[in-house]
């Protein structure tokens, strides 16, 4: 069954209810500072100053820099409605995979998300744990939603589906072609526009269904 990802790997500090506006101000400041100074070069003092709050207020929302960083990544996942797919599912495979694929591509090719990924690739050498922080707050949340979707479709009787995790990997591979992603990351290819992303999502949905049906027919 599709689950909400509200039980994420980070959690704000305990105590009285927090000011949502200040939390958002901190996240906005963090988004800018991490990209300007990198993860390693961004301090909680600098984050507090940029957000216009005290350091105590930052710590009341986020227990440390790792938690704040993961909250920032997950906020992007939430912005593109990939933390909980259930409200938008029709259970028509082609329509659902087109919707999911479009949202994933919109997230991946978001300017700040791309810049954050570049930062992770670069700074991962200095901060080895950074890749895991990024993965568990971002890609892992999305992939779990898709895996759960395939598991539920299989439970509902879609016979050509197989192992949900493997099907998730196949769908992801068909959606984001490695060479295109690398060229976008290094700036040698333009970011696909809205119409192009929609076409890519539709094509990957068709290919996924065709591949799975072909595999099922050959077995």
Residue pairs with C-beta under 8 A, 6 or more apart in sequence:
1 148
1 151
1 152
2 84
2 85
2 86
2 89
2 145
2 148
2 149
2 152
3 84
3 144
3 145
3 148
4 83
4 84
4 86
5 74
5 77
5 83
5 84
5 141
5 144
5 145
6 83
6 84
8 70
8 74
8 137
8 141
9 70
9 136
9 137
10 62
10 66
10 67
10 70
10 71
10 74
10 137
11 63
11 67
12 18
12 23
12 60
12 61
12 62
12 63
12 67
12 71
13 59
13 60
13 61
13 62
13 63
15 60
18 60
18 61
22 51
22 53
22 57
22 61
23 61
25 51
25 52
25 53
26 47
26 48
26 51
26 53
26 57
26 58
26 61
26 62
26 68
27 68
27 71
27 72
27 75
28 51
29 47
29 50
29 51
30 42
30 47
30 51
30 68
30 69
30 72
31 72
31 112
32 50
33 42
33 46
33 47
33 50
34 42
34 69
34 72
34 116
34 119
35 112
35 115
35 116
35 119
37 46
38 119
38 122
38 123
39 65
39 69
39 119
39 123
39 127
39 130
40 123
40 126
40 127
42 65
43 65
44 55
44 58
44 59
44 64
44 65
44 68
45 55
47 58
47 65
47 68
48 54
48 55
48 57
48 58
51 58
58 68
61 68
62 68
62 71
66 129
66 133
69 130
69 133
69 134
69 137
70 133
70 136
70 137
71 137
72 116
73 116
73 133
73 134
73 137
73 138
74 83
74 137
74 138
74 141
76 107
76 110
76 112
76 113
76 116
76 138
77 83
77 107
77 137
77 138
77 141
77 142
79 107
80 103
80 104
80 106
80 107
80 110
81 87
81 88
81 103
82 100
82 103
82 104
82 107
82 141
82 142
82 145
83 141
83 145
84 145
85 96
85 100
85 145
85 146
85 149
88 99
89 96
89 149
90 96
91 153
91 156
93 153
93 158
93 205
93 209
94 205
94 206
94 209
96 149
97 171
97 201
97 204
97 205
97 208
97 209
98 198
98 201
98 202
98 205
99 201
100 146
100 149
100 201
101 171
101 175
101 200
101 201
101 202
101 204
101 205
102 197
102 198
102 201
104 142
104 172
104 175
104 176
104 201
105 175
105 176
105 192
105 197
105 200
105 201
106 194
106 197
107 113
107 142
108 114
108 176
108 181
109 184
109 191
109 192
109 197
111 191
114 184
114 185
114 191
116 134
117 134
117 185
118 185
120 130
120 131
120 134
121 185
123 130
124 130
124 131
143 168
143 172
146 168
146 171
146 172
147 164
147 165
147 167
147 168
148 164
150 161
150 164
150 167
150 168
150 171
151 164
153 161
154 161
154 164
159 216
160 209
160 212
160 213
160 215
160 216
161 167
161 212
162 212
162 215
167 208
167 212
170 208
170 211
170 212
171 204
171 208
174 204
174 207
174 208
174 211
175 200
175 201
175 204
180 189
183 189
184 190
184 191
192 200
